[in-house]
Amino acid sequence: MPAPPTNRLDPFDQAPPCDPEAEAALLGSLLLEPALLRTEGASLETHHFRDQQHAILLATMRKLVRAGQPIDEIVLVGELSGNPLFGSKPGAAAFLAKIAKATPTTTHVALYRDRVIEAWRKRKLREAALDAFQGASNGQSVAGILTALRDELDQVENVSTGRREPTDIADLIDEFPDLKEEIIDGILRRGETANIIAAAKTGKSWLVYGIALSVATGRPWLNRFPCKRGRVLLIDNELQRETLVSRVPTVAHEMDLVLEDYRGQLKVESLRGALKDLPRLMGELFDHRGPAEFDLVILDAWYRAIPEGVSENDNAQIMQLYNLIDRYTTQLDAAWINIHHSSKGEQGGKAVVDVGAGAGSQARAADAHIVLRTHEEPGAAVLDAALRSFPPIAPLPVRFEWPLWTPDARLDPGKVKGRRTGQEQRQTEQDRQGIKDIQAALSDAPATLREIRRRTGGMGQTRSERLVAMMEKQGAVVSEEIRVRGNDCRQYRLSENVVHEERTT
């Protein structure tokens, strides 16, 4: 029996959606008032235009703005006439005249822009549907088709028209009545990112295995923070596979766990010898995955996942990596933990968010910045954290007794190694100011200690000698023997490095 007739359109026979009148009117508005390129036209891209001549005109206008050149008919004709789509100068002039005629006023420029972007959205949806159709016809996996569809739909949903309407707080309360689910209660929620920072070779990875097994089995971490039982992915780029396979069961055994307790709950991606940077790694691991596949992802270690050419000290570059993590934690509906090392030197006198090598943006971008600072007592540390969606936690003294970190209530959390007393901090500030005064005294000309004391307004002899010796040891000043009135004495001057810094700042 023949199939009943259908009214469905064959997508391959339909012309792509477009709105040429709106494209021309929008460009005409921008020609009338080029300043609109920075306001109503700020979100426009050349690919939003179906007509290639229209797209080239927008790109040319943007180019002229960047170069500080006027946007007028003479300049535009000269620029466009070199393109084969416009041909000679008369052809370019005729095109511009047609565009100018399409728009007598800029009153409706926002409407034209919205129509252009709406037509582009429809084209993107059509492309996504055609790609899905062809993928299904060619035997592509469902997971691959869905991943490509999600990417296309993200572009359609997230395109900006340059206008935003704030949301009423009452609507947000209705839409999000509860905070996201805790993965580690009091520390980390779904969709959040945490950093765990400690000095090199202090046992960060052992701490991480405890977290991974606690979440995988639903046991409290450090016997203090309840965990939701969930699936964990541990990405390790430091250890040989044999070492990793030895460590995790060792920690599990000390936690009174057997393999069956976490079988199927803890997966590992071992990258030693086959390193991949963060963007490539996340694309390969997660582009084909959606929510509910993992509840927690742990990256050990952060520094080995930074792409080549990206400096860990560059705030903008590091922020982009955290933005990438945010994208995938949203897609996976999972929490994420980075394991990273602290900067060199004592960490006791620093604020929590200042502990960690590299750019300060990594602490600001994370929802939980957890630090492990060495205690005065050997083998012990103090765990502290700056948290975004939980109340502050009290510093927690912990002890590493291989292979486990465990709380130790006998330790004083205030006795962090390198932390100065109030008097020591005041002395440090006084020394810092004294050094600035000496540097200012030497900025014009070299001087002996006696002359330095005079130029600084009578700094004491003992203090000036101590600070100058400190500066010389640090390479801030250099000295030489001279004779003054028949007597040998030492003269000081600023080092070339300090002089260069003064000139550049």
Buried (B, 14 or more C-beta within 10 A) or exposed (E): EEEEEEEEEEEEEEEEBBBBEBBBBBBBBBBBBBEBBEEBBEBBEEEBBBBEBBBBBBBBBBEBBEEEEEBEEEBBBEBBBEBEEBBEBEBBBBBBEEBBEBBEEBEBBBBBBBBBBBBBBBBBBBEBEEBBEEBEEEEBEEEEBBBBBBEBEEEBEEBEBBEEEEEEEEEEEEEEEEEBBBBBBBBBBBBBBBBBBBBEEBBBBBBBBBBBBBBBBBBEBBEBBBBBBBBBBBBBBBBEEEEBEEBBBBBBEBBEBEEEBBEEBBBBBBBBEEEBBBBEBBBEBBBBBEEEBBBBBBBBBBBBBBBEEBEBEBBEBBBBBBEBBBEBBEBBBBBBBBBBBBEEEBBBBBEBBBBBBBBEBBBBBBBBBBBBBBBBBEEBBBBBBBBEBBEEBEBBBBBBEEBBBEBBEEBEBEBBBEBEEEEEEEEEEEBEEBBEBBBEBBEEEBBBBEBBBEBBEEBEEEBBBEBBEBBBEEEBBBBEEEEEEEEEEEBBBBBEEBEEEEEEE
